[in-house]
Amino acid sequence: MTMSEYTVTMSFSGVRSRILVTAGTDEILRAVLPPPRQVRHTQAALSFLEALALWLDHSPRVVVSAAEVDATSLFGLTDDFGTPQRGVYYHVEVVEPKPRRRGKKLAGVGEFSDLRQLSLVPGGHP
């Protein structure tokens, strides 16, 4: 796989944090984690991205979406104004969350199709 083929899509809300990692069109990792307000270590997301980049031997594209800018700035993915941050192991793009239909039931660890769609949105903030 090449660097451009790995994408990490992260979505933060007041209820949970969801992460989807894809290699091209294949899903290789799904995670549902506690919401940002419950995470004590502010470097958790950056450490995760660094470890993943080292594991994959490539810097993945990182797409983040959050209900509030505070969630992404808390983890160092953006500054306080929502401007994406860059690091040796990641390049962050920010996309606006899309409204979801109510009443949809989730299977397994959750439905990740909306994260897959966010990762397909070109641009975001450079």
Steps between C-alpha positions, in 0.01 A plus 500: 500500500612855444464790739194640319315169532473507882229720650415548866155650550424625850166627627457652846173567680385546857406131513792322334805519278502283190799410285503327163827406327492399135759373256364603163140379509564233767421563866790388718401642841185622676486639852239655726667680790392733782412861408774765511382641835577165666855472364755626751807487276487784245764328283292181464385563141843620383668199665251270330569659159876480555482134601277419205733678256795305640305174476396570139839652411310791338338824611126454452256765388299603807145628462335637815147606571375627833178640633712767676840645405610453861521124447756524220703777663503313832680213326736730306348409163403865440584831662241690707352647180450161330801529268640150434842420643775315322754261638768264380260206535174654382331767290159603633200608293187631672153434358164613631286229658190411301164459673400139555159344478340427835394155612758300305615191686871415502645152462824374651717785629301751299422632158796664329360585157482872588872496589574330169310782324689769694831350388389539137436876534784679316675793658363602831739744663858467367 
